Each structure stands twice: as structure tokens, then as C-alpha cells.
């Protein structure tokens, strides 16, 4: 499919972004539940992952020594996972008119691999243009203080803590980078204050998603 063909699919492609511990994964699930309750067909997915092949790559890149891969190698791995995810999960769902809610997408690669260990943003964008050719219709950035977010993320005590192990400096850099992306792609980004109570964040997220669905369906707001 060309980029124009993928952009014209009838479904809605909605992504969540934010630093580790921002609460975006929780908000993904709450939004999926709310939209399903409203009668929408929803596919809830994540990156890296979202398809069998991409989940295998996820296990490789998110566990273990923080320095086991170079940023360049990670870019290739994440792009490979995203391509499989796009082919097998995202595009079929959008073609069927479903709402796809994805926990992270290309914007995370632009940040974590593109900026975290050198200026590789151009490389990320070149691979994206070559192999992915699709941006989300709407991106919700859950903004959070880096110190609070990192404390939350480390408190989970899971196995997938490779990027959290880079420390507070990376999270501060990522927050600034995500806010910069929100300005760069201002037509699709909405910034939501993640320091509010979960239910208030969820209400704002739902309102933004419903506005987008109304616009796409031509309904009065």
C-alpha cells in the first residue's frame, strides 16, 4: 500500500505517547473500554509488539543490559517490528473500519532511538518513510514530570526496564522531545496533563477521541 492508500482507510488510528511511567498504558485500556461500551469496534495494541513476530522482537529489545544494542541496531529492530505490526494488525483493522488504539508508535522511536544516544532522528525518519509510510490520525501525549514518571515506572518491578535503567536524564530528555514533537506535528497531537487523577485524565482522553470520531463521521460536535 502507498502512504495515500493507508491514509484513506476508514478506521481511526489513535496512538498514545509519553515518558515511562506517565500512565499512558492505563489510559489506552480505559479508552478502549469506553469506546467499546459506546459501540465501537476497537483493537487495542502496543509497540514494540502487537503481532507475533513483533512480540518476539519486543522480548529482545526491552530486556537485559541497557547497552547491549547500539541505537542504530535498535532503530532497525523497532522498524522491523513496526512493519510486521502494521501489515498484520493495524492496516487490516483500519481497512475494516475499526478504531486502533496503540500504546506507542513511531514517535517513540523518534525519541528513544533518534535522540537518546546521538542525533539519529534523520535515520529514523528515512526508515519510516521507506518502510512504514503511515502516521497516526490522532496522538495523545500524556505529559508527566520525569522524576515522578521514573519513580512510577521503576515501582512496577517488571522485566522490561531496559530504558528506565538509563536513568532520570533520559526521561527528562524524552519529555522535552515529546513536547517538541507535539509542536512539530501539531495537527495530530493533543497534550494531556498526566498529573491529574486517573479518572480526570480518562475523561479528557475520551472527550478528545470522541471529538475526532465526530469530525471524521461528519457529525455535529
Secondary structure, DSSP 8 states (H G I E B T S, - for coil): --HHHHHT-SSEEEEEE-STTSSHHHHHHHHHHHHHHTT--EEEEESS-SSHHHHHHHHHHHSS-TTSS-HHHHHHHHHHHHHHHIIIIIHHHHHTT-EEEEE--HHHHHHHTTTTTS--HHHHHHHHHHHT----SEEEEEE--HHHHHHHHHHT--S--TTGGG-HHHHHHHHHHHHHHHHHTTTTEEEEETTS-HHHHHHHHHHHHHHHHHHHHT---
